[in-house]
Amino acid sequence: MLNPAATNKNGQIVSLKDTPARQPIKLQAVKVACSNCNLRELCMPLGLNTDELHRIDELVTTRRKVKRGTALFHDGDKFTSLYAIRTGFFKTCVAAEDGRDQVTGFQMAGEIVGLDGIVHDHHTCNAVALEDAEVCVMPFERLEELSREVNVMQRHLHKIMSREIVRENGVMLLLGSMRAEERLAAFLLNLTQRLHTRGFSASELVLRMTREEIGSYLGLKLETVSRTFSKFAEDGIIEVKQRHICILDTEALKRIATPQTCP
């Protein structure tokens, strides 16, 4: 899913993350006011009254800082909490049979990670920060209690889980039926759409994942990813400057990502 270093609607490169000095991973007992968070509409349900917002504020009582390259949780760790990404960018991955990491997703500010642990009470993947990040920790037992009492919260949790199922199905479709160009076009459109939801440009982004990680996620070799980026640039569809991507022809990307089938 790229990084919070993106461009705003004025074309300026900005960052969604805070910029304090890097710190080791630790839990901080600080008050987290969801009701005042500028990402609340992305990770919390709409339509909550003042009392319900206050109760959610009490649910999220800690933030956790995660340094770049460090895991928020590992495959096999006991599941205790869901994590709302406040700043930064993550990848989720599992170990493939040959020992390499298989990337299963990219998550950005305003999204929830940790849902994989609900089924078996332990995590089934690694969540690794692609840049210095901060998450809000939501203890799942307390979240379940609140969901039983606040119907809108329960519906929101169901929506989050359903969205994850839809995402998984989308990835299966990418890997099962799309050519390399179609996969990369769909990937870029998805990233820019998600950033645009957060108030950033719909045509420019700065990738935080490597091309090798993109290939792992899309089921493509590194050489294929690089060659496809080059082809898009040669065709005037995108402009590439290292990790900075400018989409010059969004409609062309859409046509590649959703090719018309013959009747």
N, C-alpha and C positions, 0 to 999 in steps of 0.2 A: 503496500500500500505504500518511498519518498519521505520527505522530511519536513518538519515544521520550518526549516529554512526555505522560504518560498517568496514569491513576489506578491505585493498587494495590488489593489486595483489601479494604483497610480504608477505601476511598473517598477516600484522600488523593491529591492531584495530585503526582506525582513525575516524575523524568526518568531516562531510560536513559543519558543522555550525561554525560560528565565536564563540569566547569565551570571549567577554567582559562581565563586570558585568551586572547582570540583571537590566533592567530599566522598569519603568511603560510604558504602551502603550502611544505612542505619535507620531505625524507626524514630520518628520525632513526635513527641506528644504535644502536638499543636492543634489548635482549633481549626477545623476546616468548615467554612460556611458555604455549603452547597447553594444556598439561596442567593449568595452574592457572587458566585463563580460565573465567569463569562462563558464557560463551556456547559453550564447546567442544562440548557435545552438540547444538547447533544447526547449526554449520558444519563440524564434524569428525566422522568416523565413530565409532561406538561399538565396543567390543570390542577396542581396541588394547591390547597389552601394554606394559610399562614401556619396553622397548627401542624399540618402534615410536613411542610417544609422544615419546621423546627425539629420535628422528630427525625427527619433524614439527616439534618445537621448533626444530631447527637449520634446517629449511626456511624458516620464517617468522622472519626476522631483522630486519625493519624495519617500522615503522609510519609511516603518512603522514597528516598532518593536512590537512584540506580545509576552507577557510572557506566559510560560507554563500554561495550564489550562484556558487561557483567550480566548474569542471569537474575531476573526477578524471581523465577522459580525454575526447578529442574524436573525433568521426567522422573517420576517416582516419588517426588515430594508429597507429603500429606497435604490434602486440600483443606484449607480453612477459610479462604477469603476470595472475593472477586476484587479486581483492581481497575479503577477508572484512571485512564492515562490523563494526567493534568498537563504535562509538558513532555516533549521528546517523542521518540519513535522506536518501535520494537519490531522484532521478527520472532515468529514462533517456528520451531524446527524440531525434527526428530532424527535420530541416528539411523541412517540407511544400513543395509546389510554389509556394504563395503566399508563402513565406518565413517563415511562422509555425512555431513548435515543435509537433510532434505528440508528445505524451507516450505512451510505449510501456510504462511500468511504474514502480512505486514500490518501493523496497527499503529494508529496515530492518536494525537490528543483528542479527547472526547469519546474514545472508544473503550470498551470493556475487554479485559483479558482475564483468563482463568476459568472460563466456562468448561474447559475440557476436564476439570477435576470433579465435576458434580457427579458423574456417573459412578465412578469406582472409589470416590473419596481420596483419590491421589491424582496428581497431574500426569498427563500422558505425553507431554512435550516440554521443551525448554522455551522460555520467553527471554530473549536477549535484547538489551538496549543497543540500538544502533547509534545513539548519541546520549549524552547525559540527560537523564529523564527524572520525572517525579510522578508518582501515582498516589491516588487516594485509596486507602485500604478499607474494604467493606467486609467485615466478618459475616460469613454466609449464614450462620445460625441466626444472628440478629436480623439479617436481611430477610430471611424466611419469616420470622416472627412479624416483622413490620409489614411484609407483603400480605399476610393473612388478615391484618387489621386495616390496611389501606389498599382498597381494590385497585386503584389506578396504578399503584406500584407493582402489584401482581401482574396486571396486564402488560406493564412495561417490561418486566422480566421475561414474560412469554414472548414478547416481540423481539427482545434481544436474542433469545434462544432460537426463535424462528429465523431471524436474520442470519444467524450462524449456519443454520441448515441450508438456507438458500445460497449462502456464499460457498459452502462445501459443494453443493450441486453445480454451481457455476464453474468452480475449479475443475470438477470432473468433466464438464462439457469442454472446457478449454483443452484439457489434456487428451480427451478422447476423440475429438472431431475437428479441431482447428489446426490450420497450417501455422508455421512459425510467424508469418506476418500478421495473421489474424490474432494470434495470442498476444503479441507485443502491442498491437494497436488497442486491443481491449484493455490490456494492463494500463497503458498510458491514459486512456480515457477514464478508467476507474479512479486512478490517482488524482487526476485534475478535478474530477467531479467531487470527490471527497474533500479536497482542499477548498474548492469553491464554496462548499457548504459552510466552511469555516471562515468565509469572507475574503479568501485569497483569489488570485487570478485563475481564470479558467483556461489559460493558455500557456502559463509558465510555471515551472517547478524546478526544485533542486533535489536531485535524488540523494538519499542517504544510504541506500543499499547499493552494493556493487553489482556489476553486470553478471558476475558469477552467481550471486544470490538471486537475481532476477531469473536467470536461466534455471536455477534449481527449482524455483517456484513454478515456472511455466513449463518445466519438463524439456528444456532446450539446452544444448551445449553452449558454452561461453562463446565459441567462435560464431555460432548461429545468431546469438543475441547481438554481438558486435556487428556482424554482417547486415543484419536486419536494420539496426540503427543507422548504419551507413547508407543503406538503400533508401530509407525514409528521408534522409537528409539530401541525397542525390535527387530524389523526386520532388524536392521542395515542400515536403509535408511537415518536417520539423527542422529545427536548427539545433545543433549540439555543440556545446562548449564545455568539455569535460563532463561534469555532472549537472550542469545547467541545461535544461531542455525548454525550448520555446516551440510551441505547436503553431505552425504557420497555416495549416489547412485542416481544421477540425473535421470538416465534412468528409474529406478524403480518408481520414482515420476511421470515421464511422462507417464509411463504405467498405473499408478493408475488414473491420471488426465484425460487420454483419453483412456478408456477401449475399447477393440475391440468388436464390436457387431457381433453376429452370423449372417451368411448369410441367 
